[in-house]
Amino acid sequence: MSQAELSRGLNAGLNRRGRAVLELTTEPATAMLANEVEHVSKSRRRNDLLRWQAAGLLLPLGVFGILEVVVQNGWIARNLLPAPSDVFESLWQLAGGDLWKHIGASGLRVLAGFVLGAVLAIVLGAAVGFSRRLEALLEPSFQGLRAIPSLAWVPLLLLWLGIDESPKIALIAIGAFFPVYVNVVSGVHNVDRRWVELGKVYGFSRIGLVRRVILPASLPQLFTGLRSGLSLAWMFMVAAELIAASKGLGYLLTDGRETSRPDLVLVAILVLAILGKLTDEALRYLEIACVGTRDTLGNTR
């Protein structure tokens, strides 16, 4: 072999080895750089979101300030719309008295009705979504019942169950049932058919398929239904307590109307808004714990 050929061979070997070393050194560096860029991007999005959330908290404060000026200057009569300072003063007074009793009564009713309605909705929704025959049998009736307004149920429930806690819990359960049911059925229908076939290959029974394949796959839509159902449970609770109740936030609304105290009505509305937001946030964090953070558009904005 000539000197030139030997030199070319050595150079080629060195070039191949150099490229290999370069690839080994640049690939981890590129991955680290990409991870760092993604981390910085997420940090910037998080900070931007925090700024917008702070602005979202300032928005109602600005509205309260404008209303305070408007009412204090007499542009709106106090018997129609009290000043925010009057509302918070009433809230402070009630917080040292019967407010917690009303919150406890309403909260227990919502909890009992929501759990009852949601459990029934999950069981029936999974069964209807899994069985076409059962869907053909029950779906027309459920869709018809879903269109009935909440107050239309009140006279019938009072006739059947009396005026104690039973009709209130039943009405709340009706309100929570349909959003959860609709989302569970939709979630089951959207489960990838290949997962179901794989479960059959492993010998799962129908109940095993529902419990181990279908329900876990439909968890995102299930939690959407649960959050919607919880919101409606609070609304139906107010409807139930407006009819027959001696305590609760709905009763507080009625008491404020009958005694011509709009500040009391607004206190009840404010407390309902806070409780609704807190319970919805609790369900949202439960969803994150059960489903995890998904790579979706909502998590990348």
C-alpha positions as CSV (number, residue, x, y, z in Angstrom):
1,M,0.0,0.0,0.0
2,S,1.4,3.4,-1.0
3,Q,1.9,6.2,1.4
4,A,-0.9,8.2,-0.2
5,E,-3.4,5.4,0.1
6,L,-2.4,4.9,3.8
7,S,-2.8,8.6,4.5
8,R,-6.3,8.6,2.8
9,G,-7.3,5.5,4.9
10,L,-6.2,7.1,8.1
11,N,-7.9,10.4,7.3
12,A,-11.2,8.5,6.5
13,G,-11.0,6.6,9.8
14,L,-10.3,9.7,11.7
15,N,-13.2,11.5,10.0
16,R,-15.6,8.7,10.8
17,R,-14.4,8.6,14.4
18,G,-14.6,12.4,14.6
19,R,-18.2,12.3,13.3
20,A,-19.1,9.6,15.8
21,V,-17.6,11.6,18.7
22,L,-19.3,14.7,17.4
23,E,-22.6,13.0,17.3
24,L,-22.1,11.6,20.8
25,T,-21.3,15.0,22.2
26,T,-23.8,17.1,20.2
27,E,-26.9,14.9,20.7
28,P,-27.1,15.3,24.5
29,A,-26.2,18.9,24.2
30,T,-29.0,19.4,21.7
31,A,-31.4,17.6,24.0
32,M,-30.3,19.7,27.0
33,L,-30.7,22.9,24.9
34,A,-34.2,21.9,23.8
35,N,-35.2,21.0,27.4
36,E,-33.9,24.4,28.6
37,V,-35.8,26.3,25.8
38,E,-39.0,24.4,26.7
39,H,-38.5,25.1,30.4
40,V,-38.0,28.9,29.7
41,S,-41.0,28.9,27.4
42,K,-43.2,27.3,30.1
43,S,-41.9,29.7,32.7
44,R,-42.8,32.7,30.6
45,R,-46.3,31.3,29.8
46,R,-46.8,30.7,33.6
47,N,-45.7,34.2,34.5
48,D,-47.9,35.6,31.8
49,L,-50.9,33.6,33.0
50,L,-50.3,34.8,36.6
51,R,-50.4,38.4,35.4
52,W,-53.7,37.8,33.7
53,Q,-55.1,36.0,36.8
54,A,-54.1,39.0,38.9
55,A,-55.9,41.3,36.4
56,G,-58.9,39.0,36.6
57,L,-59.0,39.6,40.4
58,L,-58.7,43.3,39.9
59,L,-61.7,43.3,37.5
60,P,-64.4,42.7,40.2
61,L,-62.7,45.1,42.5
62,G,-63.0,47.8,39.9
63,V,-66.7,47.0,39.4
64,F,-67.2,47.2,43.2
65,G,-65.5,50.6,43.2
66,I,-67.6,52.0,40.5
67,L,-70.8,50.7,42.1
68,E,-69.7,52.2,45.4
69,V,-69.3,55.6,43.8
70,V,-72.6,55.3,41.9
71,V,-74.7,54.3,45.0
72,Q,-73.0,56.7,47.4
73,N,-73.8,59.6,45.1
74,G,-77.4,58.6,44.9
75,W,-77.5,57.8,41.2
76,I,-79.0,54.4,42.1
77,A,-81.4,54.0,45.1
78,R,-80.1,52.0,48.0
79,N,-83.3,50.0,48.3
80,L,-82.7,48.7,44.7
81,L,-78.9,48.2,44.8
82,P,-77.0,48.6,48.1
83,A,-73.4,49.8,48.0
84,P,-70.7,47.1,48.1
85,S,-69.6,48.5,51.5
86,D,-73.2,47.8,52.9
87,V,-73.1,44.3,51.4
88,F,-69.7,43.4,53.0
89,E,-70.9,44.9,56.3
90,S,-73.9,42.6,56.3
91,L,-71.6,39.7,55.3
92,W,-69.4,40.5,58.3
93,Q,-72.3,40.6,60.7
94,L,-73.8,37.4,59.4
95,A,-70.4,35.7,59.6
96,G,-70.5,36.2,63.3
97,G,-74.0,34.7,63.5
98,D,-76.1,32.4,61.4
99,L,-74.2,32.4,58.1
100,W,-72.3,29.2,58.9
101,K,-75.5,27.4,59.8
102,H,-76.9,28.3,56.4
103,I,-73.7,27.4,54.6
104,G,-73.6,24.0,56.4
105,A,-77.2,23.2,55.6
106,S,-76.9,24.0,51.9
107,G,-73.5,22.3,51.6
108,L,-74.7,19.0,53.1
109,R,-77.7,19.0,50.7
110,V,-75.6,19.7,47.7
111,L,-73.1,17.0,48.8
112,A,-75.8,14.4,49.3
113,G,-77.7,15.2,46.1
114,F,-74.6,15.5,44.0
115,V,-73.1,12.2,45.1
116,L,-76.4,10.4,44.6
117,G,-77.0,11.9,41.1
118,A,-73.4,11.4,40.0
119,V,-73.1,7.8,41.1
120,L,-76.4,6.9,39.3
121,A,-75.3,8.8,36.2
122,I,-71.9,7.1,36.0
123,V,-73.5,3.6,36.4
124,L,-76.3,4.2,33.9
125,G,-74.1,6.2,31.5
126,A,-71.4,3.5,31.3
127,A,-74.1,0.8,30.7
128,V,-75.9,2.9,28.0
129,G,-72.7,3.8,26.3
130,F,-71.5,0.2,26.2
131,S,-74.8,-1.4,25.1
132,R,-76.6,-0.2,21.9
133,R,-79.7,-2.0,23.0
134,L,-79.9,-0.3,26.3
135,E,-79.1,3.0,24.7
136,A,-82.0,2.5,22.2
137,L,-84.3,1.6,25.2
138,L,-83.4,4.4,27.6
139,E,-82.0,7.3,25.6
140,P,-85.3,8.8,24.3
141,S,-86.8,8.9,27.9
142,F,-83.6,10.4,29.4
143,Q,-83.4,13.1,26.7
144,G,-87.1,14.0,27.3
145,L,-86.6,14.1,31.1
146,R,-83.5,16.3,30.7
147,A,-85.6,19.0,29.0
148,I,-87.9,19.4,32.0
149,P,-87.2,22.7,34.0
150,S,-86.0,22.3,37.6
151,L,-89.0,24.1,39.1
152,A,-91.4,21.7,37.3
153,W,-90.2,18.9,39.5
154,V,-90.9,20.7,42.8
155,P,-94.7,20.2,43.1
156,L,-94.3,16.5,42.3
157,L,-91.5,15.9,44.7
158,L,-93.4,17.7,47.4
159,L,-96.4,15.5,46.8
160,W,-94.3,12.3,46.9
161,L,-91.7,13.1,49.5
162,G,-93.2,15.8,51.7
163,I,-91.4,19.0,52.8
164,D,-88.4,17.7,54.7
165,E,-84.9,17.0,53.3
166,S,-85.9,14.2,50.9
167,P,-87.4,16.4,48.1
168,K,-84.5,18.9,48.3
169,I,-81.9,16.1,47.9
170,A,-83.9,14.4,45.2
171,L,-84.2,17.7,43.2
172,I,-80.4,18.3,43.5
173,A,-79.7,14.8,42.4
174,I,-81.9,15.3,39.3
175,G,-79.9,18.4,38.5
176,A,-76.6,16.7,38.9
177,F,-77.6,13.5,37.1
178,F,-78.0,14.7,33.5
179,P,-74.8,16.5,32.8
180,V,-72.8,13.6,34.2
181,Y,-74.8,11.1,32.4
182,V,-74.5,12.8,29.0
183,N,-70.7,13.2,29.4
184,V,-70.2,9.7,30.5
185,V,-72.1,8.3,27.5
186,S,-70.2,10.6,25.2
187,G,-66.9,9.6,26.8
188,V,-67.7,5.9,26.4
189,H,-68.6,6.4,22.8
190,N,-65.3,8.1,22.1
191,V,-63.1,5.3,23.6
192,D,-60.7,3.8,21.0
193,R,-62.3,0.6,19.8
194,R,-58.8,-1.1,19.7
195,W,-58.5,-0.7,23.5
196,V,-61.8,-2.6,23.9
197,E,-60.7,-5.3,21.6
198,L,-57.4,-5.6,23.5
199,G,-59.4,-6.0,26.7
200,K,-61.5,-8.8,25.2
201,V,-58.3,-10.5,24.1
202,Y,-57.2,-10.5,27.7
203,G,-60.5,-12.1,28.7
204,F,-62.1,-9.2,30.5
205,S,-65.8,-9.6,31.2
206,R,-68.3,-6.8,30.4
207,I,-68.0,-5.4,33.9
208,G,-64.2,-5.7,33.7
209,L,-64.1,-3.9,30.4
210,V,-66.2,-1.0,31.8
211,R,-64.1,-0.8,35.0
212,R,-60.6,-1.3,33.6
213,V,-60.8,0.0,30.1
214,I,-63.8,2.2,29.3
215,L,-64.1,4.3,32.4
216,P,-60.4,5.1,32.7
217,A,-60.3,6.1,29.1
218,S,-63.3,8.4,29.5
219,L,-62.1,10.1,32.6
220,P,-61.5,13.5,31.0
221,Q,-65.1,13.8,29.8
222,L,-66.4,12.3,33.1
223,F,-64.7,15.1,35.0
224,T,-66.2,17.6,32.6
225,G,-69.6,16.2,33.4
226,L,-68.9,16.2,37.2
227,R,-68.0,19.8,37.1
228,S,-71.1,20.7,35.1
229,G,-73.2,18.6,37.4
230,L,-71.8,20.2,40.5
231,S,-72.6,23.6,39.1
232,L,-76.2,22.6,38.4
233,A,-76.4,21.0,41.9
234,W,-75.8,24.4,43.5
235,M,-78.5,25.9,41.2
236,F,-81.0,23.2,41.9
237,M,-80.3,23.6,45.7
238,V,-81.4,27.2,45.5
239,A,-84.6,26.2,43.7
240,A,-85.3,23.6,46.4
241,E,-84.7,26.0,49.3
242,L,-86.7,28.7,47.8
243,I,-89.8,26.5,48.0
244,A,-89.6,25.0,51.5
245,A,-86.7,25.5,53.9
246,S,-86.0,27.0,57.3
247,K,-82.3,27.3,56.8
248,G,-79.8,27.4,53.9
249,L,-78.6,30.0,51.4
250,G,-81.8,29.7,49.4
251,Y,-83.8,30.5,52.5
252,L,-81.5,33.5,53.1
253,L,-82.4,34.7,49.6
254,T,-86.1,34.3,50.4
255,D,-85.7,36.1,53.7
256,G,-83.9,39.0,52.1
257,R,-86.7,39.4,49.5
258,E,-89.5,39.2,52.1
259,T,-87.9,41.7,54.4
260,S,-86.9,44.1,51.6
261,R,-83.2,43.7,52.3
262,P,-81.3,43.6,49.0
263,D,-78.0,43.5,50.9
264,L,-79.0,40.1,52.4
265,V,-79.9,38.9,48.9
266,L,-76.5,40.0,47.5
267,V,-74.7,38.4,50.5
268,A,-76.4,35.0,49.7
269,I,-75.5,35.4,46.0
270,L,-71.8,36.3,46.8
271,V,-71.5,33.3,49.2
272,L,-73.0,31.0,46.5
273,A,-70.5,32.3,43.9
274,I,-67.6,31.7,46.3
275,L,-68.7,28.2,47.3
276,G,-69.4,27.3,43.6
277,K,-65.9,28.4,42.6
278,L,-64.2,26.6,45.5
279,T,-65.9,23.3,44.9
280,D,-65.2,23.6,41.2
281,E,-61.5,24.2,41.9
282,A,-61.5,21.1,44.2
283,L,-62.9,19.0,41.4
284,R,-60.4,20.4,38.9
285,Y,-57.4,19.5,41.2
286,L,-58.9,16.1,41.6
287,E,-59.1,15.7,37.8
288,I,-55.4,16.7,37.6
289,A,-54.6,14.1,40.3
290,C,-56.5,11.3,38.5
291,V,-55.9,12.1,34.8
292,G,-52.7,14.1,35.0
293,T,-51.6,17.0,32.8
294,R,-52.4,16.3,29.2
295,D,-50.6,17.6,26.1
296,T,-53.6,19.6,24.9
297,L,-54.1,23.1,23.5
298,G,-55.5,24.3,26.8
299,N,-52.2,23.4,28.5
300,T,-50.0,25.1,25.9
301,R,-51.6,28.5,25.5
